[in-house]
Amino acid sequence: MVKTTSTKSLFSSLSSPDSSLTSSSSSNFESLFEKSKSQFDQISLEFELILNTYKLKSQKLDLTERKLTKKEKLLKERELHLNERETIVKEHEEYFNCLEKKLSITTTIETKLGKNQKVKLDIGGKIFVTTLSTLTSVKDTFFTGYFNDHFNPTVEDDDNSFFIDRPNEQFHLILNYLRGIDIKCKIASLNECDLNDFIEEIVYYQLTPIYEILPSNGIDILRTKYSINSNP
């Protein structure tokens, strides 16, 4: 009987788990789980922080890119503006160089002739004597252009005159006008044929101020023959 009891006790001890061992394993598992969970939470937090940092940097990069695009556009506009200004400056330089050249040539003529020295004009074979200041007394006419580089006039060798191949019958009226003499009555007394010739010459010599003192029939000639409108 004693032997049987011992065997049962041994079997019972082998088949039943140790309660202390089971409790320890469970505690270790829970501890490991909590530790893993804590690590996961930490990693998640760090990942979220990295993600937010990336988003912030991405936003900054987008903003920087927009600013750079805007600056690039402004730079292109400034470059275009500078190119336009450079073109304008070059045009002005060419213009002033041209003026300087004209002034140099005109000064040479004035130095050679003298503004108040006698100037001989051979108009269609007839000699008229005047001064350079008289001939250039009205701006933007044939004569202001003639006595510079537009025509580069040359003096005739035989009599030191400037030859202009135009009719001379009405030139005395033109010259008197340039001298400051009132020629309105003289113009009004011209017959139709002479008035036509006179108007043809003032158009050729570009003496537009004389248009204002023409009689009404002269204004009609300007309008119909030369398509020039002028008020008396």
Sequence and secondary structure as in RCSB ss.txt:
>XXXX:A:sequence
MVKTTSTKSLFSSLSSPDSSLTSSSSSNFESLFEKSKSQFDQISLEFELILNTYKLKSQKLDLTERKLTKKEKLL
KERELHLNERETIVKEHEEYFNCLEKKLSITTTIETKLGKNQKVKLDIGGKIFVTTLSTLTSVKDTFFTGYFNDH
FNPTVEDDDNSFFIDRPNEQFHLILNYLRGIDIKCKIASLNECDLNDFIEEIVYYQLTPIYEILPSNGIDILRTK
YSINSNP
>XXXX:A:secstr
 HHHHHHHHHHHHHHS  HHHHHHHHHHHHHHHHHHHHHHHHHHHHHHHHHHHHHHHHHHHHHHHHHHHHHHHHH
HHHHHHHHHHHHHHHHHHHHHHHHHHHHHHHHHHHHHH TTSEEEEEETTEEEEEEHHHHTSSSSSHHHHHTTTT
T     TTT EEEE S  TTHHHHHHHHTT   HHHHHTS HHHHHHHHHHHHHTT GGGGGG  HHHHHHHHHH
H      
